[in-house]
Amino acid sequence: MSLTQNKRTGAQHQDHATATAKGPRPGGRRNGRSRDTSEEMPVPRQGGVPSMGTDDGAAGQSRSRRGKNPRTSEDQGTSTGENSLRWHAHRRLSTGSKLGLYDPAPPGALSSTRQMEASLLAVAAPPTNHKGLIFGLDTSTGWIISHDPFFAYGHTVQNPNVCYIGDLGSGKSSAMKTWGLLRPLILGRDIVVLDKKLQKNTGEGEYAPLSRHLGREPIIFRIGGGGSCINILDPRIGTGDQDERNSGSPAGQSMLLRAVTEEALGRPLSPLEGKALRTAHRRALHTATEQGYVATISHVMDALLHPDERDATEVEVTRAELRGWGLEIAFELERLISDDLAGLIDGETSPEVQLGEGLTVFDVSNLPESGPALAIVMTLVNTWLANMLHHRTQSRPTHLLVEEAWHLVRGTVAEVIARNLKLSRALGLSSHFAFHHISDVPEGSTAQAIIKECDTIFIYQQKKPADARAVLEMYDLPASSYLDILKMPTGSCLLKIGSEVPIRARHLRSPTEVTLTDTDAAMKQVRHATG
């Protein structure tokens, strides 16, 4: 067929479509009059699809049923070449045309889920934005969960601190080691760990192999010597009462010294005891400065037992009276540094106690569960860290991870921790606390305030109904979350971010993370393989 035939006007195509779609009809006559049916068929498009719409076949059938005569094959042109290019629309069923039985059906349009969102408006929105550290998946929608207290601060959270709650074996430690430690390290952040979990086969904490794998020895504390020592009167910690009254600074030496003494005595100090302790502290610092050495708690104890005449005159009492005020404190501190805390706080801070770049692990796993040693050393490390960050000239995001954090938020040391936590935003510090359960936290206590103020909460399985209800009430969770908490699978949790609706999340780990966070034996294999 000629090229000009393929370029007919729209009107010619319209007329021809109407004429040819009626189909062949015997006799070629209507109402006694003959009709010329020799008009040429339209030229097919490439691929056999005609230039007219496929619905014309249905229209032709409709007219045929109304009695119009079909054309005969003889009426269809005389040229064999032309006939070979003509398309005879012998369409008996309109459905068959739509299904491509008479001509090739048009291919479906290629698209993507992103383009098709507008056609399915009930698509679930992502539970978090894309900024942050990947935690895992939303088990309800399959969306990736990304969250980070530093990125989210000022938007979904107002407090950068994090709380993990769950029974043993629920998966909270794996989340701390990956989302709280390994992944932030990739961003160049500093991570400080208070490692309480003793591994019996190695005699050290569970983070010690990971610390060595990343190139730094853990800082180990042991009673009786053989480990590191941290000085309550370390010059890097704020020195006196003036620092304590400044609400913009962390807890200082005076507050620490009082907390340690009250923890040792098991009771609050009386006003006279408090005055004697403050006086002895100032005298110990003054004498050390004059004579050129670093004061320690032993010097405070000596100033309590042998007060200076100038100090007694200042408070208008005799030396014997001033000594009487602090005698019980002195005896208790003497017992503390020779027994419960021997070798831990009675000397200058060890050289290895440094806040290095990357991971720093304080291994307190060898300290006894009973007695004041564990709580006092953990509080000292927390205060030392807060003061180190406070005096930094350039802020650097830092994570503090505390396994079995109950030791930090109970007793008299909780007041020190609460003060330091209030400065978290100014210090660039995100503290991560892990608890087994919170049902026995006293109502209105400092411990409860610390736990409630965390704006990122990971709630793992709580098998006991009382524990599940306590979590439900503390964080004002929906009643429907009760059964979820009781029956939560290992590795899954409810993630509550600020005032947002809780997300049911499944934590994901890479094969490398699984190796680095599971067992000591696996860690050694990785160390030998990569060494």
ZAMARGU-4260 file (C-alpha; in steps of 0.2 Angstrom, whole numbers, plus 5000, padded with zeros to 4 digits):
<rodrens>
0) 5000/5000/5000 | 5006/5017/4996 | 5013/5029/5009 | 4999/5042/5005 | 4986/5029/5010
5) 4995/5027/5027 | 4993/5046/5030 | 4974/5048/5028 | 4966/5062/5037 | 4957/5058/5054
10) 4940/5060/5045 | 4944/5047/5032 | 4949/5035/5046 | 4933/5039/5055 | 4922/5035/5039
15) 4931/5019/5035 | 4930/5013/5053 | 4912/5014/5053 | 4910/5006/5036 | 4922/4991/5038
20) 4918/4987/5056 | 4900/4981/5051 | 4908/4965/5044 | 4904/4955/5028 | 4886/4954/5024
25) 4878/4942/5010 | 4870/4951/4996 | 4877/4968/4999 | 4859/4976/4998 | 4848/4986/5009
30) 4830/4992/5006 | 4832/4986/4988 | 4847/4997/4984 | 4864/4991/4981 | 4878/4998/4991
35) 4897/5000/4985 | 4907/4991/4998 | 4924/4991/4989 | 4932/5005/5001 | 4949/5000/5006
40) 4953/4993/5024 | 4963/5004/5035 | 4982/5001/5035 | 4987/4992/5051 | 5000/4999/5063
45) 5016/4991/5066 | 5013/4975/5075 | 4996/4972/5068 | 4986/4984/5079 | 4974/4994/5068
50) 4974/5013/5068 | 4956/5013/5074 | 4951/5008/5092 | 4947/4990/5096 | 4930/4994/5102
55) 4924/4997/5084 | 4922/4978/5082 | 4909/4979/5096 | 4901/4993/5087 | 4900/4984/5071
60) 4892/4969/5079 | 4879/4980/5086 | 4875/4987/5069 | 4875/4969/5062 | 4862/4964/5074
65) 4851/4978/5069 | 4850/4971/5052 | 4864/4979/5041 | 4870/4968/5027 | 4888/4961/5028
70) 4900/4964/5014 | 4906/4949/5003 | 4924/4945/5001 | 4922/4950/4982 | 4918/4968/4987
75) 4935/4970/4996 | 4946/4977/4982 | 4955/4969/4968 | 4973/4970/4972 | 4980/4954/4980
80) 4994/4965/4988 | 4982/4977/4995 | 4971/4962/5002 | 4986/4955/5010 | 4988/4971/5020
85) 4970/4973/5024 | 4963/4968/5041 | 4946/4960/5040 | 4938/4963/5057 | 4927/4947/5058
90) 4924/4950/5077 | 4911/4940/5084 | 4914/4944/5103 | 4919/4961/5110 | 4926/4952/5125
95) 4938/4942/5113 | 4944/4958/5106 | 4948/4965/5123 | 4957/4949/5127 | 4968/4950/5111
100) 4960/4935/5102 | 4958/4945/5086 | 4973/4957/5087 | 4988/4959/5099 | 4983/4966/5115
105) 4992/4982/5121 | 5006/4978/5133 | 5004/4983/5151 | 5012/4999/5157 | 5028/4997/5167
110) 5028/5005/5184 | 5035/5004/5201 | 5027/5004/5219 | 5033/5022/5221 | 5023/5028/5206
115) 5008/5017/5211 | 5007/5025/5229 | 4994/5037/5222 | 4982/5023/5216 | 4983/5015/5234
120) 4981/5028/5247 | 4980/5016/5261 | 4999/5013/5261 | 5006/5013/5279 | 5018/5028/5282
125) 5035/5024/5288 | 5036/5023/5307 | 5052/5034/5308 | 5061/5046/5296 | 5076/5041/5287
130) 5089/5050/5298 | 5097/5039/5311 | 5104/5022/5314 | 5095/5007/5307 | 5088/4997/5321
135) 5077/4984/5312 | 5060/4982/5304 | 5042/4987/5309 | 5034/4970/5310 | 5017/4977/5306
140) 5022/4986/5290 | 5039/4980/5285 | 5046/4997/5285 | 5064/5000/5291 | 5066/5008/5308
145) 5079/5021/5309 | 5082/5031/5325 | 5095/5040/5334 | 5094/5051/5350 | 5105/5064/5343
150) 5097/5066/5326 | 5079/5065/5334 | 5083/5078/5348 | 5072/5093/5346 | 5059/5083/5335
155) 5053/5067/5342 | 5063/5067/5358 | 5068/5080/5371 | 5079/5069/5381 | 5094/5059/5373
160) 5094/5045/5386 | 5089/5028/5382 | 5081/5013/5392 | 5081/4995/5388 | 5069/4984/5398
165) 5068/4965/5397 | 5071/4948/5405 | 5087/4938/5403 | 5089/4932/5385 | 5076/4943/5378
170) 5088/4952/5366 | 5091/4969/5374 | 5110/4966/5376 | 5112/4962/5357 | 5103/4979/5354
175) 5114/4988/5365 | 5130/4981/5357 | 5124/4984/5339 | 5113/4999/5339 | 5120/5007/5354
180) 5139/5003/5351 | 5145/4996/5334 | 5134/5007/5323 | 5138/5023/5332 | 5156/5019/5331
185) 5155/5020/5312 | 5149/5038/5313 | 5165/5042/5323 | 5157/5044/5340 | 5164/5040/5357
190) 5157/5025/5367 | 5160/5022/5385 | 5154/5005/5393 | 5151/5001/5411 | 5153/4982/5409
195) 5145/4972/5424 | 5142/4955/5416 | 5156/4943/5422 | 5161/4929/5410 | 5166/4914/5421
200) 5177/4906/5408 | 5188/4921/5406 | 5186/4930/5422 | 5182/4947/5414 | 5167/4956/5407
205) 5158/4952/5391 | 5164/4968/5382 | 5182/4965/5385 | 5185/4954/5370 | 5176/4967/5359
210) 5187/4981/5366 | 5203/4971/5362 | 5196/4967/5345 | 5194/4986/5342 | 5211/4990/5348
215) 5210/4995/5366 | 5212/4986/5382 | 5198/4987/5394 | 5200/4997/5411 | 5198/4983/5424
220) 5194/4986/5443 | 5198/4973/5456 | 5197/4974/5475 | 5213/4972/5483 | 5224/4979/5469
225) 5229/4972/5453 | 5217/4983/5444 | 5214/5002/5440 | 5211/5015/5453 | 5200/5031/5451
230) 5202/5045/5463 | 5187/5054/5470 | 5198/5070/5471 | 5204/5069/5453 | 5208/5086/5448
235) 5198/5084/5432 | 5183/5082/5443 | 5175/5099/5449 | 5183/5103/5466 | 5172/5111/5478
240) 5155/5118/5484 | 5156/5132/5472 | 5155/5120/5458 | 5141/5111/5466 | 5130/5126/5467
245) 5133/5129/5448 | 5118/5120/5440 | 5127/5120/5423 | 5141/5109/5429 | 5141/5090/5433
250) 5143/5083/5451 | 5159/5088/5459 | 5171/5081/5472 | 5161/5087/5487 | 5145/5079/5481
255) 5154/5063/5477 | 5162/5062/5493 | 5146/5065/5503 | 5137/5051/5492 | 5152/5039/5495
260) 5151/5042/5514 | 5133/5040/5515 | 5133/5024/5505 | 5146/5017/5517 | 5137/5023/5532
265) 5120/5017/5525 | 5112/5033/5531 | 5112/5052/5528 | 5125/5063/5536 | 5119/5074/5550
270) 5122/5093/5549 | 5138/5092/5560 | 5145/5077/5551 | 5142/5086/5534 | 5151/5102/5541
275) 5166/5091/5547 | 5167/5082/5530 | 5167/5098/5520 | 5180/5106/5531 | 5191/5091/5530
280) 5189/5091/5511 | 5195/5109/5509 | 5210/5106/5521 | 5216/5091/5511 | 5215/5101/5494
285) 5224/5116/5502 | 5238/5106/5509 | 5240/5096/5493 | 5242/5112/5483 | 5254/5119/5495
290) 5265/5104/5495 | 5263/5099/5477 | 5254/5083/5477 | 5237/5076/5472 | 5225/5074/5486
295) 5216/5058/5489 | 5202/5051/5500 | 5216/5046/5513 | 5220/5064/5515 | 5202/5068/5519
300) 5202/5054/5532 | 5218/5061/5540 | 5210/5079/5541 | 5195/5072/5550 | 5205/5063/5563
305) 5217/5077/5565 | 5208/5093/5561 | 5218/5109/5559 | 5217/5123/5572 | 5213/5136/5559
310) 5198/5126/5554 | 5191/5124/5572 | 5194/5143/5574 | 5184/5147/5559 | 5169/5137/5565
315) 5171/5144/5583 | 5174/5127/5591 | 5188/5118/5598 | 5198/5105/5589 | 5191/5091/5600
320) 5174/5096/5596 | 5177/5097/5577 | 5186/5080/5578 | 5171/5073/5587 | 5159/5079/5573
325) 5169/5069/5560 | 5175/5054/5570 | 5162/5041/5565 | 5164/5047/5546 | 5183/5045/5548
330) 5182/5027/5555 | 5170/5022/5541 | 5180/5029/5527 | 5195/5020/5535 | 5186/5003/5534
335) 5180/5007/5517 | 5197/5010/5509 | 5205/4996/5518 | 5191/4983/5515 | 5176/4986/5503
340) 5185/4998/5491 | 5203/4993/5494 | 5214/4998/5479 | 5199/5006/5470 | 5198/5024/5476
345) 5212/5026/5488 | 5225/5032/5477 | 5228/5044/5462 | 5219/5040/5446 | 5228/5026/5435
350) 5236/5032/5419 | 5226/5020/5409 | 5209/5029/5415 | 5208/5040/5399 | 5193/5045/5388
355) 5200/5039/5371 | 5193/5041/5354 | 5181/5026/5350 | 5177/5013/5363 | 5182/5014/5381
360) 5177/4999/5392 | 5177/5000/5411 | 5176/4982/5417 | 5168/4982/5434 | 5162/4963/5433
365) 5174/4958/5447 | 5166/4969/5460 | 5154/4960/5472 | 5135/4962/5470 | 5134/4965/5488
370) 5142/4980/5497 | 5145/4998/5491 | 5159/4995/5479 | 5150/4992/5463 | 5138/5007/5465
375) 5152/5019/5471 | 5164/5014/5457 | 5150/5015/5443 | 5145/5032/5450 | 5163/5038/5450
380) 5166/5033/5432 | 5149/5042/5427 | 5154/5058/5436 | 5172/5057/5430 | 5165/5055/5412
385) 5153/5070/5414 | 5167/5081/5420 | 5178/5076/5406 | 5165/5080/5393 | 5161/5097/5402
390) 5179/5103/5400 | 5180/5098/5382 | 5183/5113/5370 | 5174/5104/5356 | 5158/5094/5359
395) 5158/5076/5352 | 5143/5065/5353 | 5146/5051/5366 | 5136/5036/5371 | 5137/5029/5389
400) 5131/5010/5390 | 5127/5003/5407 | 5123/4985/5409 | 5113/4981/5424 | 5110/4999/5428
405) 5100/4996/5444 | 5116/4998/5454 | 5117/5016/5447 | 5100/5022/5451 | 5097/5015/5469
410) 5103/5022/5486 | 5112/5038/5489 | 5122/5038/5473 | 5106/5040/5462 | 5106/5059/5467
415) 5123/5061/5459 | 5118/5051/5443 | 5102/5062/5442 | 5112/5078/5442 | 5124/5072/5429
420) 5109/5066/5418 | 5101/5083/5418 | 5116/5089/5409 | 5116/5076/5395 | 5110/5088/5381
425) 5123/5101/5386 | 5137/5088/5387 | 5132/5079/5371 | 5130/5063/5381 | 5117/5049/5377
430) 5116/5037/5392 | 5109/5019/5388 | 5103/5010/5404 | 5098/4991/5404 | 5086/4984/5417
435) 5079/4967/5419 | 5062/4974/5427 | 5056/4989/5435 | 5041/4983/5445 | 5051/4985/5461
440) 5056/5003/5458 | 5049/5013/5473 | 5035/5026/5468 | 5042/5043/5467 | 5060/5038/5470
445) 5075/5046/5461 | 5077/5029/5451 | 5059/5030/5444 | 5062/5048/5439 | 5078/5043/5430
450) 5070/5029/5421 | 5054/5039/5416 | 5064/5054/5409 | 5072/5043/5395 | 5063/5047/5379
455) 5069/5031/5369 | 5062/5015/5377 | 5065/4997/5371 | 5053/4986/5379 | 5057/4967/5378
460) 5048/4952/5385 | 5042/4953/5403 | 5036/4936/5407 | 5029/4940/5424 | 5012/4949/5423
465) 5017/4961/5437 | 5032/4967/5427 | 5022/4969/5411 | 5009/4980/5420 | 5023/4990/5428
470) 5030/4995/5411 | 5013/4998/5405 | 5009/5010/5418 | 5026/5019/5419 | 5026/5023/5400
475) 5007/5025/5398 | 5006/5012/5385 | 4990/5006/5377 | 4981/4992/5386 | 4983/4981/5370
480) 5002/4981/5373 | 5000/4971/5389 | 4999/4954/5379 | 5013/4959/5367 | 5025/4962/5381
485) 5021/4946/5390 | 5023/4936/5373 | 5036/4946/5364 | 5048/4934/5354 | 5066/4935/5357
490) 5074/4949/5347 | 5058/4959/5346 | 5052/4973/5356 | 5040/4988/5358 | 5050/5004/5353
495) 5043/5020/5361 | 5050/5036/5354 | 5045/5051/5364 | 5026/5053/5363 | 5024/5043/5347
500) 5014/5028/5346 | 5024/5012/5351 | 5031/5002/5336 | 5033/4984/5337 | 5050/4981/5331
505) 5062/4967/5326 | 5080/4970/5329 | 5091/4965/5314 | 5110/4961/5315 | 5122/4958/5301
510) 5132/4941/5301 | 5148/4951/5307 | 5137/4959/5321 | 5131/4942/5326 | 5149/4936/5328
515) 5155/4951/5338 | 5140/4951/5350 | 5137/4933/5354 | 5150/4924/5363 | 5168/4925/5368
520) 5173/4910/5358 | 5166/4918/5342 | 5175/4934/5346 | 5192/4925/5347 | 5189/4916/5330
525) 5186/4933/5322 | 5201/4941/5330 | 5212/4927/5324 | 5205/4927/5307 | 5207/4946/5305
530) 5223/4947/5314
</rodrens>
